[in-house]
Structures are given as structure tokens and as C-alpha cells.
Amino acid sequence: MTSTSLTRPVPPTTLPEQRAAMVRAALLTGALGLLLVWGVGFAGPDALHAAAHDSRHALTFPCH
């Protein structure tokens, strides 16, 4: 009896390809983090309160 795998084999990658993928992921993550910090830093207090308030309601977390 033979068994067959339903998953496609992953082609081997070289160390430079892996490193490039890690650098891309780190840069993208850093850019997203800076965007979030910058966006929250310059948002008005009312906008921040409304966003936090709506998020808490969306997660069914009581806030009142």
C-alpha cells in the first residue's frame, strides 16, 4: 500500500533568499508600526476615543 501526500513539496530556498525574505518582512513590519504610531500620534483625542470605543464594542468588551 502506498500513501500519497496531498501537499505540494516546498522548493528548497537558499540562505540569501531566506535572508531577503526576512529583511522584507522586517521592513514591512517596521513601516506598519511607524505608520500606526504616527497615525495615532497625530490623531485628535476625539478620534482616538471613538476608535478605541468602537473597537471595544466590536470585541464585545464592556466599556460603560
C-alpha positions in Angstrom: 0.0 0.0 0.0 1.4 3.4 -0.9 0.5 6.7 0.6 0.3 9.9 -1.3 0.7 13.3 0.1 -1.9 16.0 -0.7 0.6 18.8 -0.1 2.8 20.2 -2.7 6.5 19.9 -1.9 8.1 23.2 -1.0 11.1 24.0 -3.2 14.3 24.5 -1.3 15.4 28.0 -0.8 18.9 29.3 -0.4 20.2 31.3 2.6 20.3 34.6 0.7 16.7 34.1 -0.4 15.6 33.4 3.2 17.6 36.4 4.5 16.0 38.6 1.8 12.5 37.4 2.8 13.3 38.1 6.5 14.5 41.6 5.7 11.4 42.3 3.6 9.2 41.1 6.4 11.1 43.2 9.0 10.9 46.3 6.8 7.2 45.9 6.2 6.5 45.3 9.9 8.6 48.3 10.8 6.8 50.5 8.3 3.4 49.4 9.5 4.4 50.0 13.1 5.7 53.5 12.3 2.5 54.3 10.4 0.4 53.2 13.3 2.4 55.2 15.8 2.5 58.2 13.6 -1.2 58.0 12.8 -2.2 57.6 16.5 0.3 60.4 17.4 -1.3 62.9 15.2 -4.9 61.9 15.6 -7.1 64.1 17.7 -8.3 62.9 21.1 -11.9 62.5 19.9 -10.8 60.3 17.1 -8.7 58.1 19.4 -11.5 57.8 21.9 -14.0 56.9 19.1 -11.7 54.3 17.6 -11.0 52.7 21.0 -14.6 52.8 21.9 -15.8 51.2 18.6 -13.0 48.6 18.9 -14.1 47.6 22.4 -17.7 47.3 21.2 -16.6 45.2 18.2 -14.8 42.8 20.5 -17.9 42.6 22.8 -15.8 44.1 25.7 -17.9 46.2 28.1 -16.7 49.8 28.4 -19.5 51.5 30.2 
